[in-house]
């Protein structure tokens, strides 16, 4: 359908991008909108292709990027057009606290997403990439579980999506974010929160 931008964010994490880089501006709607006439009902998600990190390897965390609308978020992760808000991570790390722990031992954290310049189907999947484990994403008010992820159809090119990310424990994880015109990976680390760290 269109060029796949797979793993662009994990490559960007290694290019030395500075946190002081120019703020990310929402893309032009024309550049990220679905192909005209592409039916969302018949859309097929691409295969899950995530980076990997061996035990003991450094987690190739995606570099946070400043966001141009500071009323919405200060930083985001990945190239978009659907972004997890980086403000929920501390230096790329999802902070796991005792109060986030579920009865099954997993940890559920609030991580909001911003959709900008795109309408159409999206699927967000997550997985641990350095060892056995699990991860999921759930949008709070839209979509449904599908294709081992959370699927929604975005009708507004400027979306604000409350959501949660659930991980099985500390480790290196990645989201794969797919739409009609893009497929990207965003890598993050989950770790126990420092006792004096922010919530």
C-alpha positions, -999 to 999 in steps of 0.1 A, spaced: 0 0 0 28 24 9 63 25 21 69 8 54 88 28 80 96 -2 101 119 3 131 127 39 121 124 49 157 149 24 171 174 35 144 168 71 154 176 62 190 211 53 179 218 84 158 227 107 187 196 128 183 196 155 209 167 161 233 170 198 223 161 190 187 134 210 170 99 201 183 80 176 163 51 193 144 20 173 135 25 160 99 4 172 70 -28 153 69 -22 144 33 11 127 40 -4 104 67 -40 98 56 -50 65 43 -49 57 6 -81 71 -10 -108 44 -12 -89 20 12 -116 2 32 -107 1 69 -130 -29 75 -109 -50 51 -76 -37 63 -51 -64 71 -25 -58 98 11 -64 87 32 -91 105 47 -82 139 83 -73 133 100 -59 163 137 -53 171 153 -77 195 178 -73 224 196 -102 239 200 -108 276 225 -82 289 223 -61 258 214 -24 261 178 -17 254 177 4 222 152 29 238 136 54 213 148 89 219 120 113 231 113 142 208 99 176 218 62 181 208 52 215 193 19 218 212 30 220 248 -6 222 260 -10 186 247 24 171 256 60 182 261 75 152 243 65 121 222 81 89 212 86 77 176 80 92 141 42 90 142 16 98 131 4 80 162 26 87 192 29 75 228 33 106 250 69 105 264 59 124 295 48 91 310 83 77 307 113 89 327 144 90 304 126 63 282 118 42 312 83 32 323 84 34 361 69 3 378 54 9 412 39 -14 438 5 3 433 7 -5 395 8 -42 401 -22 -64 392 -32 -96 409 -16 -116 381 18 -99 387 17 -77 357 20 -39 359 -6 -15 343 5 21 336 -13 51 321 3 60 288 -17 85 266 -14 85 228 -17 114 203 -28 109 167 -19 137 144 -25 141 107 -40 106 102 -75 91 99 -82 55 94 -75 21 111 -46 17 136 -34 -13 154 -10 -10 184 7 -42 196 34 -46 222 59 -72 233 89 -78 254 120 -80 232 149 -90 255 134 -121 272 101 -140 277 74 -118 289 42 -100 277 29 -65 270 -4 -50 259 -19 -17 250 -56 -7 255 -72 25 244 -97 35 271 -127 48 251 -123 35 215 -115 4 196 -113 -33 205 -89 -62 209 -78 -75 175 -48 -92 159 -30 -96 193 -32 -58 199 -57 -29 202 -75 -18 170 -93 14 165 -105 36 136 -94 72 140 -120 95 125 -103 128 135 -69 137 123 -61 152 157 -68 124 182 -61 123 220 -63 87 232 -63 79 269 -48 44 272 -29 20 294 2 -1 288 5 -34 307 39 -52 310 48 -84 327 77 -68 347 110 -50 343 126 -54 308 130 -41 273 97 -37 253 85 -23 220 53 -11 205 45 -18 169 21 9 155 4 1 122 -19 21 99 -28 20 63 2 42 53 28 34 81 43 8 103 67 19 131 83 5 162 89 24 195 112 9 221 110 15 258 123 1 290 103 -8 321 120 -8 355 112 -5 392 106 31 401 133 48 422 121 55 457 126 92 453 116 93 416 85 110 401 51 92 399 
